[in-house]
Amino acid sequence: MADLPFQWDDGNCISPFVASSEADTEAFAAWLTERYLSPIVQHITASSRGCADQLCAVFQPREMRLTDLGCGDATAALSLVQHLRKGWCNLQGATDDAPSPDSAASLRIILTGIDLDDTLLDTAAANTSAFAAAAVSPLSSLVSIETHLLSQDIRTLDLNVCFPRCVQGGAASFCAPTRPPHVLYMYLLPDALALLREKLVAIMERGWVVASNRWPIPGLEAFLRDRAGHVHIYLNAAL
């Protein structure tokens, strides 16, 4: 913990003062794309050869939830969204020059940023607005983004509201997924991670993937399933 500068603004805000690296967000997005989005696109492609009833289900938008706890100015979360958007489009052969293959399915990403610093949330709001404006392109029909910014303490959050259960045999299931995951991403210091341990276990029990950038979550070694760059990835494999 001594290798990076940090501060406790009011005894509650606990986060590193060094931005997460683009390489780590790109690596984590690539992991999510390979583990979840790629099998989903393969499933869509196979199902699109089926009957008309199957086609109706195939082309329903897939919904992915991405929540950034301690989102700050939302730079890391928006970087993840950008890489996931690119991955989803690439999997379907969509480019700016050829944006909408006939068999392409759409992805809806619900991005939620949670922070205790209202000033940072104001900056995050400006950044998400700028991102939405810049993201308008021929590919927009394939990936839509819905953003929410909350000034909340996760320890008092209603999990049913902010962390709804992920239904598909569980996002954490080792079976080939047919729906995008629900993902909680964090870049918090070990002290904060330790304080949140029980809450994080409860979130994983709801089928969420929990990712901690740079530092592992103390006491949750049994749930650690993989790493992408410096991002530690936790799943409840029993689901």
BASE-579092 format. One line per 5 residues: for each residue x, y, z of C-alpha. Coordinates in steps of 0.001 Angstrom, whole numbers, padded with zeros to 6 digits, always signed. Layout:
// residues N
X,Y,Z  ... $
***
This chain:
// residues 239
+000000,+000000,+000000  +002976,+002277,+000478  +003921,+002116,-003198  +001292,+004625,-004297  +000264,+007949,-002759 $
-003245,+008183,-001366  -005219,+010210,+001088  -008239,+009895,+003332  -010253,+013011,+002508  -012830,+012654,+005249 $
-012229,+009200,+006675  -014673,+007670,+004203  -013282,+008258,+000730  -010544,+005688,+000224  -009065,+005485,-003233 $
-005677,+005601,-004923  -004427,+008903,-006251  -002873,+007336,-009348  -005234,+006689,-012236  -005743,+003106,-013333 $
-003739,+002338,-016440  -005266,+002106,-019885  -003428,-001193,-020337  -005276,-002724,-017376  -008725,-001556,-018478 $
-008003,-002841,-021984  -006822,-006198,-020609  -009932,-006577,-018450  -012230,-005636,-021327  -010458,-008223,-023491 $
-011017,-010846,-020765  -014740,-010031,-020588  -014995,-010121,-024361  -013338,-013528,-024629  -015084,-015071,-021608 $
-018605,-013730,-022206  -019200,-011716,-025361  -017518,-014095,-027802  -019570,-017173,-026741  -022725,-015042,-026862 $
-022037,-013949,-030434  -021303,-017565,-031369  -024650,-018552,-029838  -026407,-015774,-031755  -024803,-016870,-035019 $
-025827,-020489,-034501  -029358,-019580,-033427  -029846,-017227,-036374  -029894,-020291,-038605  -032923,-021621,-036719 $
-036645,-021055,-036978  -038461,-017708,-036895  -039336,-018040,-033199  -035668,-018424,-032352  -034784,-015393,-034461 $
-037031,-013141,-032377  -035077,-014088,-029258  -031722,-013858,-031012  -032132,-010231,-032017  -033373,-008935,-028684 $
-030753,-006514,-027273  -028364,-008145,-024819  -028064,-006207,-021558  -024781,-005891,-019672  -024396,-004105,-016341 $
-021088,-002467,-015482  -020799,-000741,-012102  -017671,+001172,-011082  -017339,+001558,-007318  -015216,+004609,-006580 $
-015691,+005770,-010158  -014025,+009159,-009685  -014298,+011093,-012939  -015470,+007938,-014784  -012370,+007764,-016981 $
-011689,+004081,-016250  -015334,+003053,-016627  -015681,+004849,-019948  -012461,+003247,-021156  -013902,-000176,-020307 $
-017091,+000665,-022183  -015129,+001822,-025211  -013116,-001405,-025360  -016215,-003568,-024793  -018044,-001703,-027545 $
-015148,-002303,-029924  -014971,-005971,-028947  -018699,-006553,-029498  -018602,-004907,-032920  -015426,-006701,-033991 $
-016906,-010074,-033056  -019724,-009430,-035516  -017527,-008058,-038273  -018899,-004552,-037861  -016739,-001554,-038703 $
-017365,+002134,-039348  -017261,+001337,-043067  -019599,-001660,-042804  -021521,-001017,-039571  -024558,-003305,-039651 $
-024254,-006866,-040909  -027695,-008417,-041400  -027106,-010910,-038577  -025711,-008370,-036087  -027261,-008232,-032610 $
-027193,-005242,-030298  -025679,-004833,-026842  -027009,-002468,-024194  -024517,-001466,-021505  -025918,-000002,-018290 $
-023022,+001878,-016738  -023332,+002960,-013105  -020696,+005030,-011351  -020723,+005208,-007549  -018622,+007652,-005571 $
-018741,+009666,-002350  -017096,+012749,-003847  -019748,+014985,-005415  -017144,+017125,-007155  -015752,+014077,-008924 $
-019265,+012985,-009842  -019863,+016377,-011478  -016744,+015798,-013561  -017928,+012265,-014304  -021256,+013631,-015552 $
-019458,+015969,-017936  -017194,+013168,-019125  -020063,+010756,-019761  -021927,+013422,-021733  -018859,+014098,-023855 $
-018346,+010357,-024335  -021934,+009877,-025491  -021618,+012694,-028013  -018305,+011395,-029346  -019576,+007811,-029553 $
-022272,+008635,-032107  -021313,+006715,-035236  -022722,+004168,-037676  -021948,+001554,-034997  -024224,+003186,-032416 $
-027099,+000890,-033322  -025043,-002110,-032199  -024019,-000820,-028763  -026066,+001622,-026699  -024925,+003096,-023390 $
-027125,+004111,-020458  -025324,+005895,-017611  -026194,+006522,-013972  -024071,+008328,-011381  -024769,+007828,-007677 $
-023439,+009518,-004563  -023833,+006569,-002202  -022054,+004502,+000406  -022095,+000922,-000849  -022354,-000338,+002722 $
-025888,+001062,+002935  -027034,+000380,-000625  -030082,-001771,-001327  -028579,-004661,-003295  -031916,-005377,-004971 $
-031821,-001914,-006534  -028151,-001484,-007435  -027050,-005109,-007832  -029976,-007101,-009254  -029486,-010816,-009576 $
-027870,-012003,-012779  -030019,-014780,-014214  -028499,-017213,-016724  -027145,-020052,-014684  -025174,-017207,-013130 $
-022650,-014917,-014777  -020100,-016819,-012720  -021109,-020164,-014214  -018432,-022018,-016127  -021038,-023027,-018730 $
-020971,-021116,-022006  -022854,-017873,-021273  -025857,-016809,-023324  -026246,-013399,-021660  -023708,-010676,-020860 $
-022411,-010525,-017293  -023090,-008110,-014485  -019729,-006662,-013474  -018556,-004694,-010438  -015223,-002981,-011082 $
-013169,-001350,-008315  -009870,+000449,-007936  -009714,+000812,-004167  -007009,+000442,-001558  -006804,-002779,+000512 $
-008220,-001040,+003600  -011416,-000222,+001732  -011603,-003648,+000131  -011339,-005306,+003549  -014162,-003134,+004903 $
-016376,-004143,+001995  -015579,-007866,+002033  -018957,-009121,+003281  -020836,-006849,+000898  -018715,-008053,-002016 $
-019450,-011689,-001155  -023172,-010870,-001161  -022818,-009235,-004582  -021019,-012294,-005960  -023788,-014491,-004571 $
-026140,-012533,-006821  -024207,-013740,-009871  -021952,-010723,-010363  -018348,-010744,-011501  -016270,-008679,-009049 $
-013019,-007150,-010296  -010392,-005356,-008214  -007690,-003420,-010021  -004139,-003677,-008654  -004903,-005095,-005203 $
-006487,-008457,-004316  -009445,-008425,-001945  -008274,-009505,+001530  -009907,-012727,+002689  -011486,-013658,-000649 $
-008706,-015825,-002019  -011144,-018731,-002471  -013153,-016689,-004979  -010205,-015519,-007089  -010600,-017079,-010526 $
-008312,-015167,-012882  -006275,-012044,-013558  -006248,-009708,-016536  -003260,-007416,-016387  -003312,-006155,-012800 $
-007061,-006759,-012442  -008032,-009537,-010004  -011250,-011284,-011054  -013560,-012945,-008517  -016489,-015277,-009181 $
-018767,-017444,-007097  -018222,-020662,-009035  -020957,-022454,-007065  -023681,-020572,-008922 $
***
